[in-house]
Amino acid sequence: MKRALIVLSLLMAATAGADDVETIVATLAKIGSASQPVFSPDGKRIAFISTISGSPQVWMLPTAGGWPDQITALDDPVTAIDWSPNGEWIALQSAPGGGLNEQVYIMRPDGSGMRRITEGGKTNNRLGWWMPDSKSLLIGSSRRSAAAIDIWRVDLASGAMNMIAQSNGVASVIDVSDDGRYALVSRLASRGDNNIYRVAVDGSGEVLLTPHTPPATYIGASFGSSPDIVYLGGNPDRDLMAFGRTTIRDGKATPFEVMVARPDAELSSFEVNHHHSIAALNWNLAGRSVLSILDVADRKERAGPQLPGDIAGIQHFSADDKTLALIISGSDRPLDIWMLDMGSAALSQVTRSPHPGVDLATLIGPELVTYTAHDGLKLSGWLYRPRAAKPPYATVFSFHGGPEGQERPGLNSTYQALLAAGFAVFAPNVRGSTGFGKAFVNLDNGPLRVNGVRDIKSSVDHLVQNGIADPKRLAIMGGSYGGYMVMAGVTEYPDLFAAGADLFGVVNFETFFKHTEPWMAAISTKEYGDPVTEAAMLRDLSPIHKVDRVKTPLIVLHGANDTNVPVVEAEQVVTSLKQRGIPVEYVLFPDEGHGWRKTANRVRSTSEIVRFFREHLK
């Protein structure tokens, strides 16, 4: 209790010293999380991924709650898990060094007998779906071609791998029919446009379920009461994502039939129960989650429970369909696992992620701010105001990755550390963000990217003109595509920001396409541009060719094992700025890939960013 009061005092202090800020940063960055729960077939236990040990690993506890047991202690993070239908195996996906060349393993539920079922090396693999007999597993793998992820069936006894679905881009398994004859496979040919197929597992053929005029996105797919009925989330011929279905008749799929839609929100995910009678729907309402329950027979929709946090993720139904597992988080609460009783509609918390030294009641939630861009487009963002300062604030503008991502009001330890240090944080959803409809997400494709970059200035102008942000004390940060926005911001607006933090960002589209994973390059040409036919445009959009304009001191953070945005992107920035005498610091994490999965690295990253901004924004 005494420690919590000390940290609370630190969080409220306007003039916290460097040592105090270090303490705050360390405690905030060590907040744990629990996610990806999967039920045992008898419903008595759940396996899940937690960061309690300092790296994402597999843990287990009784469904009713209790003390969790750690099942894996790998050097590399675990990124996905699934329990076999017969209860004898847990499949898991792990990323060597945090990169994308993930491998798939199986182990006994107690962690014993672990063995890799993929080939290792540089192949990219994705955990897919267990076959009903538990004798084989469907996975995605780049073993045929580095430029594509195909679907393979792995026999556990022999290790034999047979391809059941070939792809020209990225394929993933979404569901397997109860009789094991069919799989639902998503094929992503380009970012922002995909198709769903019903594939015969024995190789006898496939049916396209989603013929459409591009672009359209389909999220999730689930078999109905027969393999000829498939439930989907999609947006063909409409702007906002809706829940619907298609039926296979005479070997062809009927057009997408909307069953439930909202005029104010997009469907973000759904789960159909094992009896194929109920669909749990998760709606994205301006970034906050709203749940509803649909009876698929009579199409009657009822409201779901009031959520204890702003963001929820629907996971899985128990085998008897009496319980639905959820993950719930918010700006003031860690990511944890909850159970929804389908009879009483009562929610119960199963995991309680540790947050030693942090009183969650002191964490700061955001307010939703709306404004207009240079061309009149409506934009929005989340504004976090420090308690111990008055406007106009020293303000950090944080841009999300993707670009097909969305800033949502979740727990962000870097934001909370910046707030504790007296900064305001503004996290906008500029054009190209998801969650606001198909038209909005495609407004930054190719040559339109210049308008997305202009949204940086529009975001700053709104806060400055309304007396929220101090124009002399502005900083910019972002990771992945957000890192691109940082570099675009400091090159296009060299006098705007006093400091910037580029986290594993793209700076040169030519080298990005050359060095990223071939399948990533193949699906990115529509979003960014074709490096063969549109090289001049990509060069003009690459901040590295305008680096002579930069006046802003930068800190660059990157993972040495990043196969998505390779480390050559960071090296170009650092070398170019040093040659020009621009203040630049470089933090390389030798045991990370695209983003930080290990607690110690998250602590260091947040600490370095807060220190850098404090030094340069005074």
CORCORPE-V87514 format. One record per pair of residues at least 6 apart in sequence whose C-alpha atoms are under 6 Angstrom apart, sorted by the first residue. I is the first residue (numbers start at 1). J is the second residue. Records with the same first field share a line. If there is no record, write none. Layout:
I: J ; J
This chain:
3: 357
4: 357
11: 420
12: 388
14: 388
25: 417 ; 607
26: 603
27: 357
28: 413
29: 413 ; 603
31: 354 ; 355
32: 51 ; 52 ; 353 ; 354
33: 50 ; 51 ; 334 ; 335 ; 353
34: 49 ; 50 ; 335 ; 336
35: 48 ; 49
36: 48
37: 46 ; 47 ; 48
38: 46 ; 47
39: 45 ; 46
40: 46
41: 85 ; 87
43: 318
44: 62 ; 63
45: 61 ; 62 ; 63
46: 60 ; 61 ; 63
47: 59 ; 60
48: 58 ; 59
49: 56 ; 57 ; 58 ; 59
50: 56 ; 57
54: 598 ; 599
55: 77 ; 598
56: 77 ; 78
57: 72 ; 78
58: 71 ; 72
59: 69 ; 70 ; 71
60: 68 ; 69
61: 68
65: 350
71: 111
76: 95 ; 96 ; 97
77: 94 ; 95
78: 93 ; 94
79: 93 ; 94
80: 92 ; 93
81: 91 ; 92
82: 90 ; 91
83: 90
84: 134
85: 134
89: 107 ; 108 ; 109
90: 106 ; 107 ; 109
91: 105 ; 106
92: 104 ; 105
93: 103 ; 104
94: 102 ; 103
95: 102
97: 591 ; 592
98: 592 ; 593
99: 561 ; 562 ; 563 ; 593
100: 563
101: 122 ; 123 ; 124
102: 124 ; 125
103: 118 ; 125
104: 116 ; 117 ; 118
105: 115 ; 116 ; 117
106: 114 ; 115
107: 113 ; 114
123: 142 ; 143
124: 141 ; 142
125: 140 ; 141
126: 139 ; 140
127: 139
128: 138 ; 139 ; 173
129: 137 ; 138
130: 137
131: 137
132: 180
135: 156
136: 154 ; 155 ; 156
137: 153 ; 154
138: 152 ; 153
139: 151 ; 152
140: 149 ; 150 ; 151 ; 172
141: 149 ; 150
142: 148 ; 149
146: 518
147: 518 ; 519
148: 168 ; 169 ; 170 ; 519
149: 170 ; 171
150: 165 ; 166 ; 167 ; 171
151: 163 ; 164 ; 165
152: 162 ; 163 ; 164
153: 161 ; 162
154: 160 ; 161
164: 203
169: 188 ; 189
170: 187 ; 188
171: 186 ; 187
172: 185 ; 186
173: 184 ; 185
174: 184 ; 185
175: 183 ; 184 ; 222
176: 182 ; 183
181: 200 ; 201
182: 199 ; 200 ; 201
183: 198 ; 199
184: 197 ; 198
185: 196 ; 197
186: 195 ; 196
187: 194 ; 195
188: 194
189: 523
190: 523
191: 523
193: 215 ; 216 ; 217
194: 217
195: 210
196: 209 ; 210
197: 207 ; 208 ; 209
198: 206 ; 207
199: 206
200: 206
209: 253
216: 235 ; 236
217: 234
218: 233 ; 234
219: 233
220: 232
221: 231 ; 232
222: 230 ; 231
223: 229 ; 230
224: 230 ; 276
225: 276
228: 247 ; 248
229: 247
230: 245 ; 246
231: 244 ; 245
232: 243 ; 244 ; 245
233: 242 ; 243
234: 241 ; 242
235: 241
239: 437 ; 438
240: 266 ; 437
241: 266 ; 267
242: 261 ; 267
243: 258 ; 259 ; 260
244: 257 ; 258 ; 259
245: 256 ; 257
246: 254 ; 256
247: 253 ; 254
265: 284 ; 285
266: 283 ; 284
267: 282 ; 283
268: 282 ; 283 ; 284
269: 282
270: 280 ; 281 ; 282
271: 279 ; 280
272: 278 ; 279
273: 317
277: 296
278: 294 ; 295 ; 296
279: 293 ; 294
280: 293
281: 291 ; 292
282: 290 ; 291
283: 289 ; 290
287: 408
288: 310 ; 311
289: 310 ; 311 ; 312
291: 304
292: 302 ; 303 ; 304
293: 301 ; 302
294: 300 ; 301
309: 328 ; 329 ; 330
310: 330
311: 328 ; 329 ; 330
312: 327 ; 328
313: 326 ; 327
314: 326
315: 325 ; 326
316: 324 ; 325
317: 323 ; 324
322: 342
323: 340 ; 341 ; 342
324: 339 ; 340
325: 338 ; 339
326: 337 ; 338
327: 336 ; 337 ; 338
328: 335 ; 336
329: 335
330: 410 ; 411
331: 365 ; 409 ; 410 ; 411
332: 360 ; 363
336: 351
337: 350 ; 351
338: 348 ; 349 ; 350
339: 347 ; 348
340: 346 ; 347
366: 382 ; 383 ; 384
367: 382 ; 383
368: 381 ; 382
369: 380 ; 381
370: 379 ; 380
371: 378 ; 379
372: 378 ; 379
373: 455 ; 458
380: 428 ; 429
381: 427 ; 428 ; 429
382: 426 ; 427
383: 425 ; 426
384: 424 ; 425
385: 424
386: 419 ; 422 ; 424
391: 468
392: 467 ; 468 ; 469 ; 470
393: 424 ; 469 ; 470
394: 423 ; 470 ; 473 ; 474
395: 423 ; 424 ; 425 ; 469 ; 474
396: 425 ; 474 ; 475 ; 476
397: 425 ; 426 ; 427 ; 476
398: 427 ; 476 ; 477 ; 478
399: 427 ; 478 ; 482
400: 478 ; 482
401: 479 ; 480 ; 481 ; 482
402: 481
403: 481
404: 433 ; 434
405: 433 ; 434
406: 433 ; 434
414: 606
431: 440 ; 443 ; 452
432: 440 ; 441 ; 442 ; 443 ; 444
433: 441
434: 441
444: 452
445: 527
446: 527 ; 528 ; 529
463: 469
473: 617
474: 497 ; 498
475: 497 ; 498 ; 499 ; 500
476: 500
477: 486 ; 500 ; 501 ; 502
478: 502 ; 503
479: 503 ; 504 ; 505
480: 504 ; 505
481: 505
483: 502 ; 503 ; 505
484: 505 ; 506 ; 507
487: 543
488: 543
490: 550
491: 546 ; 549 ; 550
494: 550 ; 551
498: 552
499: 552 ; 553 ; 554
500: 554
501: 554 ; 555 ; 556
502: 556
503: 556 ; 557 ; 558
504: 558
506: 569
507: 542 ; 543 ; 544 ; 569
508: 542 ; 544
509: 542
513: 521
516: 563 ; 564 ; 565
553: 583 ; 584
554: 584
555: 584 ; 585 ; 586
556: 586
557: 587 ; 588
558: 588
559: 588 ; 589 ; 592 ; 593
560: 567 ; 589 ; 590
561: 592 ; 593
562: 593 ; 594
596: 602
